[in-house]
């Protein structure tokens, strides 16, 4: 399976709410997971970074995200992920997205979240995440509700072109 084209800001699919996956064993579910895995790996190879991708970014309106976060021992698809708990403590950070790779957006996220989901084997799992993993999961799960980081901007100056912010 080859990498898919990543939809960019403005593509209508990115604003849509995704539907739950009912059957993990379906060939189309497996195909979406492979598509996400290969697209994320390809992005990382070309850009040197990239830790997560959501199904709508490759045009599939299903509740599946794919996370590559070896530091926490997580590399795989999270199906029907749901935030079941979030801390009151917030963090502010410059967020980025494969769908607008040159734009950074300053957002506020919960420092810690607990996510419940189903893994690729069909097992239920619970992930307790904090800091960068928590922020990543909130970003990817937002995608499944058609919410992009630009909508989470703290104020109307919370935008920066990557080159300006990192020079
Ligand atoms: Zn994104």
Backbone and ligand atoms as CSV (ligand in chain L), in Angstrom:
chain,resi,resn,atom,element,x,y,z
A,1,UNK,N,N,0.857,-1.203,0.000
A,1,UNK,CA,C,0.000,0.000,0.000
A,1,UNK,C,C,0.886,1.244,0.000
A,2,UNK,N,N,0.508,2.156,-0.839
A,2,UNK,CA,C,1.301,3.384,-0.929
A,2,UNK,C,C,0.695,4.463,-0.047
A,3,UNK,N,N,1.476,5.497,0.176
A,3,UNK,CA,C,0.981,6.628,0.954
A,3,UNK,C,C,-0.139,7.326,0.189
A,4,UNK,N,N,-1.093,7.837,0.945
A,4,UNK,CA,C,-2.225,8.570,0.350
A,4,UNK,C,C,-1.900,10.059,0.317
A,5,UNK,N,N,-2.651,10.786,-0.502
A,5,UNK,CA,C,-2.506,12.238,-0.497
A,5,UNK,C,C,-3.148,12.785,0.782
A,6,UNK,N,N,-2.455,13.687,1.433
A,6,UNK,CA,C,-3.001,14.295,2.649
A,6,UNK,C,C,-3.823,15.522,2.263
A,7,UNK,N,N,-5.086,15.541,2.673
A,7,UNK,CA,C,-5.948,16.676,2.356
A,7,UNK,C,C,-5.472,17.913,3.106
A,8,UNK,N,N,-5.550,19.051,2.438
A,8,UNK,CA,C,-5.069,20.295,3.030
A,8,UNK,C,C,-6.236,21.187,3.443
A,9,UNK,N,N,-5.923,22.130,4.322
A,9,UNK,CA,C,-6.906,23.091,4.830
A,9,UNK,C,C,-7.738,23.646,3.673
A,10,UNK,N,N,-9.042,23.556,3.799
A,10,UNK,CA,C,-9.935,23.990,2.729
A,10,UNK,C,C,-10.701,22.811,2.144
A,11,UNK,N,N,-10.129,21.608,2.267
A,11,UNK,CA,C,-10.836,20.411,1.784
A,11,UNK,C,C,-12.059,20.189,2.680
A,12,UNK,N,N,-13.249,20.094,2.094
A,12,UNK,CA,C,-14.478,20.014,2.908
A,12,UNK,C,C,-14.525,18.815,3.851
A,13,UNK,N,N,-13.872,17.723,3.480
A,13,UNK,CA,C,-13.881,16.523,4.341
A,13,UNK,C,C,-13.327,16.833,5.741
A,14,UNK,N,N,-12.384,17.770,5.821
A,14,UNK,CA,C,-11.732,18.051,7.104
A,14,UNK,C,C,-12.680,18.706,8.110
A,15,UNK,N,N,-13.802,19.240,7.632
A,15,UNK,CA,C,-14.764,19.893,8.538
A,15,UNK,C,C,-15.883,18.943,8.951
A,16,UNK,N,N,-15.881,17.734,8.428
A,16,UNK,CA,C,-16.997,16.818,8.686
A,16,UNK,C,C,-16.777,15.990,9.949
A,17,UNK,N,N,-17.875,15.608,10.586
A,17,UNK,CA,C,-17.789,14.731,11.751
A,17,UNK,C,C,-17.728,13.285,11.248
A,18,UNK,N,N,-16.827,12.506,11.794
A,18,UNK,CA,C,-16.647,11.125,11.323
A,18,UNK,C,C,-17.589,10.179,12.062
A,19,UNK,N,N,-17.896,9.067,11.432
A,19,UNK,CA,C,-18.779,8.089,12.064
A,19,UNK,C,C,-17.951,6.973,12.719
A,20,UNK,N,N,-18.548,6.341,13.721
A,20,UNK,CA,C,-17.855,5.284,14.470
A,20,UNK,C,C,-17.597,4.068,13.581
A,21,UNK,N,N,-16.521,3.355,13.889
A,21,UNK,CA,C,-16.226,2.101,13.207
A,21,UNK,C,C,-17.026,1.007,13.904
A,22,UNK,N,N,-17.840,0.287,13.139
A,22,UNK,CA,C,-18.674,-0.743,13.768
A,22,UNK,C,C,-17.978,-2.090,13.756
A,23,UNK,N,N,-17.219,-2.338,12.681
A,23,UNK,CA,C,-16.597,-3.655,12.539
A,23,UNK,C,C,-15.116,-3.517,12.187
A,24,UNK,N,N,-14.286,-3.899,13.155
A,24,UNK,CA,C,-12.840,-3.748,12.964
A,24,UNK,C,C,-12.304,-4.743,11.952
A,25,UNK,N,N,-13.010,-5.876,11.811
A,25,UNK,CA,C,-12.526,-6.926,10.922
A,25,UNK,C,C,-12.823,-6.650,9.438
A,26,UNK,N,N,-13.637,-5.634,9.166
A,26,UNK,CA,C,-13.975,-5.334,7.768
A,26,UNK,C,C,-12.722,-4.970,6.962
A,27,UNK,N,N,-12.641,-5.446,5.713
A,27,UNK,CA,C,-11.487,-5.106,4.876
A,27,UNK,C,C,-11.288,-3.599,4.747
A,28,UNK,N,N,-12.375,-2.820,4.695
A,28,UNK,CA,C,-12.207,-1.366,4.516
A,28,UNK,C,C,-11.567,-0.727,5.758
A,29,UNK,N,N,-11.850,-1.296,6.940
A,29,UNK,CA,C,-11.207,-0.774,8.156
A,29,UNK,C,C,-9.715,-1.057,8.102
A,30,UNK,N,N,-9.368,-2.279,7.734
A,30,UNK,CA,C,-7.952,-2.664,7.660
A,30,UNK,C,C,-7.228,-1.823,6.606
A,31,UNK,N,N,-7.924,-1.543,5.499
A,31,UNK,CA,C,-7.309,-0.762,4.437
A,31,UNK,C,C,-7.047,0.679,4.902
A,32,UNK,N,N,-8.002,1.227,5.640
A,32,UNK,CA,C,-7.821,2.589,6.164
A,32,UNK,C,C,-6.629,2.628,7.118
A,33,UNK,N,N,-6.523,1.623,7.987
A,33,UNK,CA,C,-5.411,1.585,8.948
A,33,UNK,C,C,-4.075,1.507,8.207
A,34,UNK,N,N,-4.006,0.660,7.189
A,34,UNK,CA,C,-2.758,0.568,6.410
A,34,UNK,C,C,-2.449,1.878,5.703
A,35,UNK,N,N,-3.483,2.506,5.183
A,35,UNK,CA,C,-3.312,3.801,4.497
A,35,UNK,C,C,-2.754,4.848,5.446
A,36,UNK,N,N,-3.293,4.893,6.669
A,36,UNK,CA,C,-2.832,5.864,7.666
A,36,UNK,C,C,-1.386,5.585,8.062
A,37,UNK,N,N,-1.100,4.302,8.291
A,37,UNK,CA,C,0.256,3.911,8.700
A,37,UNK,C,C,1.277,4.321,7.632
A,38,UNK,N,N,0.984,3.999,6.375
A,38,UNK,CA,C,1.931,4.276,5.301
A,38,UNK,C,C,2.062,5.773,5.016
A,39,UNK,N,N,0.958,6.486,5.146
A,39,UNK,CA,C,0.995,7.930,4.895
A,39,UNK,C,C,1.802,8.629,5.991
A,40,UNK,N,N,1.605,8.195,7.239
A,40,UNK,CA,C,2.360,8.782,8.352
A,40,UNK,C,C,3.857,8.466,8.196
A,41,UNK,N,N,4.186,7.220,7.855
A,41,UNK,CA,C,5.585,6.830,7.696
A,41,UNK,C,C,6.232,7.634,6.559
A,42,UNK,N,N,5.494,7.822,5.479
A,42,UNK,CA,C,6.003,8.565,4.331
A,42,UNK,C,C,6.241,10.031,4.704
A,43,UNK,N,N,5.295,10.625,5.451
A,43,UNK,CA,C,5.440,12.025,5.868
A,43,UNK,C,C,6.679,12.175,6.746
A,44,UNK,N,N,6.853,11.214,7.676
A,44,UNK,CA,C,7.984,11.285,8.599
A,44,UNK,C,C,9.308,11.177,7.844
A,45,UNK,N,N,9.324,10.296,6.841
A,45,UNK,CA,C,10.536,10.103,6.049
A,45,UNK,C,C,10.902,11.389,5.297
A,46,UNK,N,N,9.888,12.045,4.750
A,46,UNK,CA,C,10.139,13.247,3.942
A,46,UNK,C,C,10.425,14.475,4.797
A,47,UNK,N,N,9.801,14.562,5.974
A,47,UNK,CA,C,9.874,15.800,6.755
A,47,UNK,C,C,10.665,15.683,8.056
A,48,UNK,N,N,10.964,14.470,8.471
A,48,UNK,CA,C,11.751,14.297,9.689
A,48,UNK,C,C,10.937,14.441,10.970
A,49,UNK,N,N,9.623,14.667,10.862
A,49,UNK,CA,C,8.774,14.705,12.054
A,49,UNK,C,C,7.394,14.190,11.672
A,50,UNK,N,N,6.544,13.999,12.668
A,50,UNK,CA,C,5.185,13.492,12.395
A,50,UNK,C,C,4.883,12.351,13.335
A,51,UNK,N,N,3.864,12.553,14.164
A,51,UNK,CA,C,3.571,11.547,15.191
A,51,UNK,C,C,2.160,11.021,15.124
A,52,UNK,N,N,1.310,11.674,14.333
A,52,UNK,CA,C,-0.072,11.205,14.297
A,52,UNK,C,C,-0.822,11.687,13.084
A,53,UNK,N,N,-1.829,10.934,12.700
A,53,UNK,CA,C,-2.663,11.303,11.552
A,53,UNK,C,C,-4.070,10.764,11.809
A,54,UNK,N,N,-5.052,11.447,11.250
A,54,UNK,CA,C,-6.447,11.031,11.452
A,54,UNK,C,C,-7.067,10.680,10.096
A,55,UNK,N,N,-7.992,9.718,10.112
A,55,UNK,CA,C,-8.580,9.203,8.864
A,55,UNK,C,C,-9.129,10.289,7.928
A,56,UNK,N,N,-9.825,11.326,8.453
A,56,UNK,CA,C,-10.344,12.323,7.502
A,56,UNK,C,C,-9.241,13.009,6.693
A,57,UNK,N,N,-8.014,13.016,7.213
A,57,UNK,CA,C,-6.917,13.646,6.467
A,57,UNK,C,C,-6.552,12.876,5.196
A,58,UNK,N,N,-6.963,11.605,5.135
A,58,UNK,CA,C,-6.785,10.884,3.867
A,58,UNK,C,C,-8.159,10.641,3.215
A,59,UNK,N,N,-9.142,11.417,3.648
A,59,UNK,CA,C,-10.448,11.399,2.991
A,59,UNK,C,C,-11.401,10.308,3.460
A,60,UNK,N,N,-11.082,9.654,4.589
A,60,UNK,CA,C,-11.955,8.596,5.101
A,60,UNK,C,C,-12.656,9.119,6.358
A,61,UNK,N,N,-13.982,9.206,6.312
A,61,UNK,CA,C,-14.715,9.840,7.415
A,61,UNK,C,C,-15.121,8.823,8.477
A,62,UNK,N,N,-14.123,8.146,9.019
A,62,UNK,CA,C,-14.318,7.133,10.058
A,62,UNK,C,C,-13.467,7.501,11.266
A,63,UNK,N,N,-13.917,7.054,12.454
A,63,UNK,CA,C,-13.219,7.450,13.680
A,63,UNK,C,C,-11.995,6.562,13.932
A,64,UNK,N,N,-10.952,6.845,13.188
A,64,UNK,CA,C,-9.682,6.117,13.329
A,64,UNK,C,C,-8.541,7.132,13.305
A,65,UNK,N,N,-7.627,7.013,14.273
A,65,UNK,CA,C,-6.398,7.792,14.214
A,65,UNK,C,C,-5.225,6.818,14.256
A,66,UNK,N,N,-4.072,7.274,13.796
A,66,UNK,CA,C,-2.887,6.426,13.841
A,66,UNK,C,C,-1.793,7.234,14.526
A,67,UNK,N,N,-1.229,6.659,15.564
A,67,UNK,CA,C,-0.264,7.384,16.380
A,67,UNK,C,C,1.069,6.644,16.397
A,68,UNK,N,N,2.143,7.383,16.172
A,68,UNK,CA,C,3.482,6.806,16.289
A,68,UNK,C,C,4.187,7.565,17.392
A,69,UNK,N,N,4.251,6.968,18.567
A,69,UNK,CA,C,4.811,7.636,19.734
A,69,UNK,C,C,5.610,6.619,20.545
A,70,UNK,N,N,6.794,6.235,20.011
A,70,UNK,CA,C,7.566,5.146,20.624
A,70,UNK,C,C,7.940,5.397,22.090
A,71,UNK,N,N,8.153,6.696,22.427
A,71,UNK,CA,C,8.517,7.057,23.802
A,71,UNK,C,C,7.531,6.479,24.823
A,72,UNK,N,N,6.249,6.404,24.428
A,72,UNK,CA,C,5.230,5.866,25.340
A,72,UNK,C,C,4.832,4.444,24.941
A,73,UNK,N,N,5.595,3.869,24.014
A,73,UNK,CA,C,5.302,2.503,23.579
A,73,UNK,C,C,4.032,2.385,22.748
A,74,UNK,N,N,3.663,3.488,22.089
A,74,UNK,CA,C,2.439,3.457,21.277
A,74,UNK,C,C,2.786,3.634,19.807
A,75,UNK,N,N,2.430,2.657,19.003
A,75,UNK,CA,C,2.565,2.796,17.565
A,75,UNK,C,C,1.481,1.940,16.928
A,76,UNK,N,N,0.423,2.592,16.471
A,76,UNK,CA,C,-0.661,1.823,15.885
A,76,UNK,C,C,-1.939,2.635,15.795
A,77,UNK,N,N,-2.976,1.950,15.342
A,77,UNK,CA,C,-4.259,2.624,15.160
A,77,UNK,C,C,-5.044,2.634,16.463
A,78,UNK,N,N,-5.716,3.731,16.713
A,78,UNK,CA,C,-6.669,3.829,17.816
A,78,UNK,C,C,-8.041,4.022,17.170
A,79,UNK,N,N,-8.913,3.069,17.424
A,79,UNK,CA,C,-10.224,3.062,16.768
A,79,UNK,C,C,-11.292,3.550,17.745
A,80,UNK,N,N,-12.180,4.408,17.257
A,80,UNK,CA,C,-13.220,5.037,18.080
A,80,UNK,C,C,-12.649,5.609,19.387
A,81,UNK,N,N,-11.565,6.384,19.307
A,81,UNK,CA,C,-10.976,6.923,20.537
A,81,UNK,C,C,-11.897,7.982,21.157
A,82,UNK,N,N,-11.916,8.022,22.467
A,82,UNK,CA,C,-12.792,8.936,23.195
A,82,UNK,C,C,-12.044,9.472,24.406
A,83,UNK,N,N,-12.100,10.765,24.609
A,83,UNK,CA,C,-11.479,11.338,25.809
A,83,UNK,C,C,-12.478,11.171,26.947
A,84,UNK,N,N,-12.090,10.380,27.952
A,84,UNK,CA,C,-13.028,10.118,29.044
A,84,UNK,C,C,-12.727,10.968,30.272
A,85,UNK,N,N,-11.514,11.563,30.282
A,85,UNK,CA,C,-11.152,12.419,31.407
A,85,UNK,C,C,-10.110,13.415,30.934
A,86,UNK,N,N,-10.220,14.672,31.384
A,86,UNK,CA,C,-9.160,15.636,31.089
A,86,UNK,C,C,-8.844,16.457,32.323
A,87,UNK,N,N,-7.568,16.785,32.455
A,87,UNK,CA,C,-7.156,17.525,33.646
A,87,UNK,C,C,-7.612,18.976,33.533
A,88,UNK,N,N,-7.745,19.637,34.690
A,88,UNK,CA,C,-8.074,21.072,34.669
A,88,UNK,C,C,-6.845,21.873,34.283
A,89,UNK,N,N,-5.663,21.334,34.577
A,89,UNK,CA,C,-4.432,22.039,34.231
A,89,UNK,C,C,-4.279,22.084,32.723
A,90,UNK,N,N,-3.959,23.285,32.233
A,90,UNK,CA,C,-3.844,23.462,30.788
A,90,UNK,C,C,-2.409,23.758,30.403
A,91,UNK,N,N,-2.081,23.460,29.142
A,91,UNK,CA,C,-0.788,23.883,28.612
A,91,UNK,C,C,-1.037,24.681,27.337
A,92,UNK,N,N,-0.132,25.628,27.074
A,92,UNK,CA,C,-0.209,26.401,25.839
A,92,UNK,C,C,0.963,26.020,24.967
A,93,UNK,N,N,0.736,25.860,23.695
A,93,UNK,CA,C,1.815,25.429,22.805
A,93,UNK,C,C,1.508,25.842,21.373
A,94,UNK,N,N,2.570,25.848,20.552
A,94,UNK,CA,C,2.405,26.041,19.115
A,94,UNK,C,C,2.092,24.675,18.510
A,95,UNK,N,N,0.935,24.564,17.913
A,95,UNK,CA,C,0.503,23.300,17.331
A,95,UNK,C,C,0.714,23.348,15.818
A,96,UNK,N,N,0.913,22.183,15.214
A,96,UNK,CA,C,0.982,22.131,13.759
A,96,UNK,C,C,0.147,20.966,13.264
A,97,UNK,N,N,0.018,20.859,11.950
A,97,UNK,CA,C,-0.882,19.860,11.385
A,97,UNK,C,C,-0.417,19.507,9.975
A,98,UNK,N,N,-0.512,18.225,9.618
A,98,UNK,CA,C,-0.144,17.808,8.257
A,98,UNK,C,C,-0.983,18.531,7.209
A,99,UNK,N,N,-2.162,18.985,7.601
A,99,UNK,CA,C,-3.071,19.612,6.640
A,99,UNK,C,C,-2.784,21.100,6.432
A,100,UNK,N,N,-1.885,21.660,7.256
A,100,UNK,CA,C,-1.342,23.015,6.993
A,100,UNK,C,C,0.073,23.063,7.566
A,101,UNK,N,N,0.991,22.342,6.883
A,101,UNK,CA,C,2.316,22.074,7.450
A,101,UNK,C,C,3.187,23.300,7.727
A,102,UNK,N,N,2.920,24.428,7.089
A,102,UNK,CA,C,3.778,25.602,7.328
A,102,UNK,C,C,3.211,26.559,8.362
A,103,UNK,N,N,1.992,26.274,8.815
A,103,UNK,CA,C,1.319,27.193,9.731
A,103,UNK,C,C,1.353,26.648,11.158
A,104,UNK,N,N,1.765,27.493,12.098
A,104,UNK,CA,C,1.699,27.112,13.510
A,104,UNK,C,C,0.556,27.887,14.162
A,105,UNK,N,N,-0.117,27.236,15.081
A,105,UNK,CA,C,-1.256,27.858,15.764
A,105,UNK,C,C,-1.065,27.685,17.261
A,106,UNK,N,N,-1.144,28.791,17.995
A,106,UNK,CA,C,-1.010,28.675,19.451
A,106,UNK,C,C,-2.356,28.273,20.042
A,107,UNK,N,N,-2.340,27.141,20.735
A,107,UNK,CA,C,-3.579,26.582,21.288
A,107,UNK,C,C,-3.401,26.290,22.775
A,108,UNK,N,N,-4.514,26.039,23.425
A,108,UNK,CA,C,-4.482,25.624,24.820
A,108,UNK,C,C,-5.109,24.242,24.892
A,109,UNK,N,N,-4.430,23.340,25.572
A,109,UNK,CA,C,-4.965,21.972,25.693
A,109,UNK,C,C,-4.852,21.518,27.145
A,110,UNK,N,N,-5.609,20.479,27.475
A,110,UNK,CA,C,-5.480,19.886,28.806
A,110,UNK,C,C,-4.117,19.218,28.916
A,111,UNK,N,N,-3.481,19.358,30.079
A,111,UNK,CA,C,-2.160,18.746,30.248
A,111,UNK,C,C,-2.234,17.221,30.258
A,112,UNK,N,N,-3.311,16.688,30.817
A,112,UNK,CA,C,-3.454,15.230,30.891
A,112,UNK,C,C,-4.836,14.809,30.405
A,113,UNK,N,N,-4.849,13.729,29.651
A,113,UNK,CA,C,-6.139,13.156,29.247
A,113,UNK,C,C,-6.103,11.638,29.391
A,114,UNK,N,N,-7.261,11.077,29.597
A,114,UNK,CA,C,-7.411,9.630,29.564
A,114,UNK,C,C,-8.282,9.308,28.352
A,115,UNK,N,N,-7.763,8.428,27.496
A,115,UNK,CA,C,-8.461,8.094,26.252
A,115,UNK,C,C,-8.831,6.621,26.274
A,116,UNK,N,N,-10.070,6.341,25.948
A,116,UNK,CA,C,-10.457,4.935,25.810
A,116,UNK,C,C,-10.673,4.676,24.322
A,117,UNK,N,N,-10.248,3.504,23.857
A,117,UNK,CA,C,-10.349,3.194,22.430
A,117,UNK,C,C,-10.278,1.686,22.217
A,118,UNK,N,N,-10.345,1.296,20.960
A,118,UNK,CA,C,-10.165,-0.098,20.589
A,118,UNK,C,C,-8.886,-0.162,19.765
A,119,UNK,N,N,-8.064,-1.179,19.990
A,119,UNK,CA,C,-6.843,-1.278,19.189
A,119,UNK,C,C,-7.085,-2.129,17.938
A,120,UNK,N,N,-6.023,-2.324,17.150
A,120,UNK,CA,C,-6.165,-3.037,15.873
A,120,UNK,C,C,-6.594,-4.492,16.050
A,121,UNK,N,N,-6.317,-5.042,17.234
A,121,UNK,CA,C,-6.719,-6.435,17.496
A,121,UNK,C,C,-8.159,-6.527,17.991
A,122,UNK,N,N,-8.779,-5.370,18.169
A,122,UNK,CA,C,-10.157,-5.374,18.639
A,122,UNK,C,C,-10.265,-5.357,20.153
A,123,UNK,N,N,-9.135,-5.141,20.828
A,123,UNK,CA,C,-9.162,-5.095,22.294
A,123,UNK,C,C,-9.448,-3.672,22.766
A,124,UNK,N,N,-10.215,-3.567,23.835
A,124,UNK,CA,C,-10.442,-2.243,24.428
A,124,UNK,C,C,-9.198,-1.815,25.166
A,125,UNK,N,N,-8.824,-0.553,25.037
A,125,UNK,CA,C,-7.682,-0.099,25.819
A,125,UNK,C,C,-7.899,1.303,26.338
A,126,UNK,N,N,-7.149,1.620,27.378
A,126,UNK,CA,C,-7.224,2.924,28.016
A,126,UNK,C,C,-5.815,3.487,28.053
A,127,UNK,N,N,-5.662,4.716,27.589
A,127,UNK,CA,C,-4.341,5.355,27.572
A,127,UNK,C,C,-4.379,6.574,28.484
A,128,UNK,N,N,-3.483,6.587,29.466
A,128,UNK,CA,C,-3.344,7.768,30.322
A,128,UNK,C,C,-2.184,8.569,29.753
A,129,UNK,N,N,-2.463,9.758,29.243
A,129,UNK,CA,C,-1.437,10.529,28.533
A,129,UNK,C,C,-1.233,11.881,29.178
A,130,UNK,N,N,0.007,12.367,29.126
A,130,UNK,CA,C,0.229,13.748,29.561
A,130,UNK,C,C,1.185,14.457,28.619
A,131,UNK,N,N,1.214,15.786,28.752
A,131,UNK,CA,C,2.072,16.657,27.951
A,131,UNK,C,C,1.972,16.375,26.453
A,132,UNK,N,N,3.141,16.046,25.794
A,132,UNK,CA,C,3.095,15.982,24.330
A,132,UNK,C,C,2.187,14.881,23.783
A,133,UNK,N,N,2.085,13.752,24.490
A,133,UNK,CA,C,1.173,12.703,24.020
A,133,UNK,C,C,-0.285,13.135,24.211
A,134,UNK,N,N,-0.576,13.790,25.339
A,134,UNK,CA,C,-1.940,14.267,25.602
A,134,UNK,C,C,-2.359,15.285,24.547
A,135,UNK,N,N,-1.419,16.171,24.227
A,135,UNK,CA,C,-1.697,17.225,23.249
A,135,UNK,C,C,-1.931,16.605,21.871
A,136,UNK,N,N,-1.118,15.612,21.526
A,136,UNK,CA,C,-1.268,14.920,20.240
A,136,UNK,C,C,-2.635,14.216,20.136
A,137,UNK,N,N,-3.014,13.513,21.192
A,137,UNK,CA,C,-4.289,12.786,21.151
A,137,UNK,C,C,-5.471,13.756,21.047
A,138,UNK,N,N,-5.393,14.891,21.749
A,138,UNK,CA,C,-6.469,15.885,21.654
A,138,UNK,C,C,-6.552,16.443,20.232
A,139,UNK,N,N,-5.390,16.673,19.614
A,139,UNK,CA,C,-5.360,17.183,18.234
A,139,UNK,C,C,-5.996,16.175,17.269
A,140,UNK,N,N,-5.589,14.906,17.379
A,140,UNK,CA,C,-6.081,13.896,16.432
A,140,UNK,C,C,-7.559,13.583,16.648
A,141,UNK,N,N,-7.993,13.545,17.904
A,141,UNK,CA,C,-9.408,13.248,18.174
A,141,UNK,C,C,-10.286,14.418,17.714
A,142,UNK,N,N,-9.786,15.646,17.835
A,142,UNK,CA,C,-10.491,16.804,17.280
A,142,UNK,C,C,-10.783,16.606,15.790
A,143,UNK,N,N,-9.796,16.073,15.047
A,143,UNK,CA,C,-9.991,15.839,13.608
A,143,UNK,C,C,-11.246,14.998,13.351
A,144,UNK,N,N,-11.523,14.029,14.237
A,144,UNK,CA,C,-12.656,13.125,14.019
A,144,UNK,C,C,-13.990,13.846,14.196
A,145,UNK,N,N,-13.940,15.015,14.868
A,145,UNK,CA,C,-15.149,15.823,15.020
A,145,UNK,C,C,-15.147,16.999,14.045
A,146,UNK,N,N,-14.236,16.964,13.087
A,146,UNK,CA,C,-14.175,18.041,12.094
A,146,UNK,C,C,-13.618,19.340,12.644
A,147,UNK,N,N,-12.821,19.229,13.713
A,147,UNK,CA,C,-12.246,20.424,14.343
A,147,UNK,C,C,-10.747,20.484,14.054
A,148,UNK,N,N,-10.301,21.612,13.512
A,148,UNK,CA,C,-8.879,21.786,13.199
A,148,UNK,C,C,-8.249,22.739,14.210
A,149,UNK,N,N,-6.919,22.646,14.323
A,149,UNK,CA,C,-6.212,23.483,15.304
A,149,UNK,C,C,-6.499,24.972,15.094
A,150,UNK,N,N,-6.762,25.378,13.846
A,150,UNK,CA,C,-7.043,26.807,13.609
A,150,UNK,C,C,-8.274,27.275,14.394
A,151,UNK,N,N,-9.200,26.346,14.659
A,151,UNK,CA,C,-10.391,26.718,15.438
A,151,UNK,C,C,-10.098,26.781,16.929
A,152,UNK,N,N,-8.961,26.250,17.323
A,152,UNK,CA,C,-8.573,26.260,18.740
A,152,UNK,C,C,-7.617,27.401,19.062
A,153,UNK,N,N,-7.351,28.256,18.101
A,153,UNK,CA,C,-6.421,29.367,18.315
A,153,UNK,C,C,-6.847,30.161,19.555
A,154,UNK,N,N,-5.876,30.530,20.388
A,154,UNK,CA,C,-6.191,31.248,21.623
A,154,UNK,C,C,-6.777,32.628,21.311
A,155,UNK,N,N,-6.194,33.331,20.342
A,155,UNK,CA,C,-6.769,34.617,19.923
A,155,UNK,C,C,-6.403,34.852,18.456
A,156,UNK,N,N,-6.734,36.026,17.928
A,156,UNK,CA,C,-6.524,36.215,16.493
A,156,UNK,C,C,-5.078,36.534,16.102
A,157,UNK,N,N,-4.163,36.482,17.082
A,157,UNK,CA,C,-2.737,36.613,16.750
A,157,UNK,C,C,-1.995,35.303,16.983
A,158,UNK,N,N,-2.738,34.250,17.214
A,158,UNK,CA,C,-2.116,32.964,17.545
A,158,UNK,C,C,-1.707,32.174,16.311
A,159,UNK,N,N,-1.202,32.877,15.311
A,159,UNK,CA,C,-0.808,32.208,14.080
A,159,UNK,C,C,0.594,32.636,13.696
A,160,UNK,N,N,1.393,31.674,13.220
A,160,UNK,CA,C,2.743,32.026,12.775
A,160,UNK,C,C,3.169,31.080,11.661
A,161,UNK,N,N,3.818,31.657,10.696
A,161,UNK,CA,C,4.429,30.832,9.661
A,161,UNK,C,C,5.620,30.139,10.316
A,162,UNK,N,N,5.772,28.840,10.050
A,162,UNK,CA,C,6.799,28.046,10.729
A,162,UNK,C,C,8.183,28.705,10.685
A,163,UNK,N,N,8.546,29.219,9.522
A,163,UNK,CA,C,9.880,29.818,9.351
A,163,UNK,C,C,10.107,31.007,10.267
A,164,UNK,N,N,9.066,31.780,10.536
A,164,UNK,CA,C,9.187,32.955,11.389
A,164,UNK,C,C,9.295,32.550,12.850
A,165,UNK,N,N,8.555,31.546,13.229
A,165,UNK,CA,C,8.542,31.129,14.626
A,165,UNK,C,C,9.825,30.399,15.001
A,166,UNK,N,N,10.450,29.724,14.067
A,166,UNK,CA,C,11.585,28.868,14.414
A,166,UNK,C,C,12.926,29.460,13.977
A,167,UNK,N,N,12.931,30.668,13.418
A,167,UNK,CA,C,14.206,31.240,12.929
A,167,UNK,C,C,15.084,31.689,14.093
L,1,ZN,ZN,ZN,-3.817,17.596,12.228
